[in-house]
Amino acid sequence: MMLLATMVGEGAVVPMEAVEAASRLSPSVKILFTLAGAALSVGLICAMIRLMAGPSLPDRVVALDLMGNFAVAMICAFAVLSDIPALLSVGIVMALVLFLGTVAFALYLDRRVRGVWSHDS
């Protein structure tokens, strides 16, 4: 939690503010975010198993992309829970980079399968 105390806007976000923000939430919302975090963790573990098991390179890339998306979801859920809006921007940027990486890999696979490596296509 101490690593998340970064400069945001004109002031510093201290961990105590995040704890106070979480304490303002209703108990049902806290339970909901706890269950969502648990479900995301289980999904992350399943994606890690798929990443290690394969069997093909595209399966591994999709699993890696899924793991990144689970991480984005966890970051955004934590941002809402702890009332740190700067983390939402981190999640958006991370999701865009993940998307571009997936598109680049799909282009690579397409060219590898067709055997086209020139810029003419």
C-alpha angles and dihedrals in degrees: 000000000000091000090061093061096101134146112279120180111319099335139046122258108226123200091243090064090054090051091049091049091052091049090057091062120095117256092247091056091049090051090048093052091045091053091046090052091050092049091048090050091052090049090049091053091049090050090050090053090051090049092055096040098049115152095192135019095251090053090054093048092050089049091050091049090049091051089052091050091050088052090051090051091050092049092049093047090050090048091055093043095049096035095237105141094185089072090063089062089051089053093050093050091046091051091051092050090048091051093050091048091052092049091049091051092049089053090049092051092047092052092044092053094046093041092233115141103154126095092240096093 
